[in-house]
Amino acid sequence: MKILGIGNAIVDVICKVEDDFIQKNGLTKSTMKLIFDEKEFKKLLSDLKIEKTVSGGSVANSIVGLSQLKNKVGFIGKVSDDELGKKYEEGLQQENVQYFYSKKKEDLPTGTCLILVTPDSERTMCTFLGTAGKISENDVDIKAIKQSEVILLEGYLWDEGDPKKAFDKAIMNANKVAMSLSDQFCVDRHKPHFLDLVKNKLDITFANEQEIISLIDAKSFDDVINFGKSLKKLLVITRGEKGAISINSDEVTVCNIQKNLKIVDLTGAGDLFAAGFLHGHINCLSQKECLEKGTEMSSKVIQQIGARI
């Protein structure tokens, strides 16, 4: 298998809202808030019109993108044997993703992410992790990891306790490890641990500009470039309107964004960028071609609703 993703198995529920809904509910635009109370989550959802429901989660979105590019891929993520859990599994199977998880009835329901899309196409996420956040080392299939060229992890998954043990077990048995830093709040919560991962355990790190600046407390983007060169590993950064950049030791490669796009929804832009880049990487394309493939995939997904092409 080319790439195995390990991440939070989350059913994405996509809704369009006005800006005042974000303010009224005390949310911060363009970030992800974890909600721990199932009743609070259901109350938030009760007033909304659902546009679309998808088998999501950051890494799962990347893995589906890789499958659509005709790569052999798999995914590990924890769901419960409930209605949403069944939908989740079916959604991956329809996308030709091998699902390495046997669901059973859990104490918590399958995880759900409410994606609120405002008129400016920004997305603000509220996630009830449910059983997805309870992934443990027993849920990680070592054989599948060892048979994969690359494993792809997400920062969202990293947490103390069982998820960290699952994370460590995956890294210890992998041939090559890629990870997305996921979200600036996520970086701020786990900064020392993420910095250790980036410096010592990851082969490829995906981040946006805000996340990497926060991670290393950079004063300018030059600090980021210097940090990337000193890593001697692959650091890939998306910079919004400034395009994307990859740093591999002293090799710094820049790619501009595609022009004149009709942006509808930014959900999944980073996930699909990672899919395109990794497609290039595992198929031995140049750094420039990898960045261009990532940009092409993210450009497609932001011109529609949801994180799937």
Secondary structure as GFF3:
##gff-version 3
##sequence-region A 1 309
A	DSSP	beta_strand	3	6	.	.	.	ID=ss1
A	DSSP	beta_strand	10	16	.	.	.	ID=ss2
A	DSSP	alpha_helix	19	24	.	.	.	ID=ss3
A	DSSP	beta_strand	32	34	.	.	.	ID=ss4
A	DSSP	alpha_helix	38	46	.	.	.	ID=ss5
A	DSSP	beta_strand	50	56	.	.	.	ID=ss6
A	DSSP	alpha_helix	58	68	.	.	.	ID=ss7
A	DSSP	beta_strand	73	76	.	.	.	ID=ss8
A	DSSP	alpha_helix	83	94	.	.	.	ID=ss9
A	DSSP	beta_strand	98	99	.	.	.	ID=ss10
A	DSSP	beta_strand	111	117	.	.	.	ID=ss11
A	DSSP	beta_strand	123	128	.	.	.	ID=ss12
A	DSSP	three_ten_helix	130	134	.	.	.	ID=ss13
A	DSSP	three_ten_helix	137	139	.	.	.	ID=ss14
A	DSSP	alpha_helix	142	146	.	.	.	ID=ss15
A	DSSP	beta_strand	150	154	.	.	.	ID=ss16
A	DSSP	three_ten_helix	155	157	.	.	.	ID=ss17
A	DSSP	alpha_helix	162	173	.	.	.	ID=ss18
A	DSSP	beta_strand	177	180	.	.	.	ID=ss19
A	DSSP	alpha_helix	184	189	.	.	.	ID=ss20
A	DSSP	alpha_helix	191	200	.	.	.	ID=ss21
A	DSSP	beta_strand	204	208	.	.	.	ID=ss22
A	DSSP	alpha_helix	209	216	.	.	.	ID=ss23
A	DSSP	alpha_helix	221	231	.	.	.	ID=ss24
A	DSSP	beta_strand	234	238	.	.	.	ID=ss25
A	DSSP	three_ten_helix	240	242	.	.	.	ID=ss26
A	DSSP	beta_strand	244	248	.	.	.	ID=ss27
A	DSSP	beta_strand	251	255	.	.	.	ID=ss28
A	DSSP	alpha_helix	269	282	.	.	.	ID=ss29
A	DSSP	alpha_helix	287	301	.	.	.	ID=ss30
###
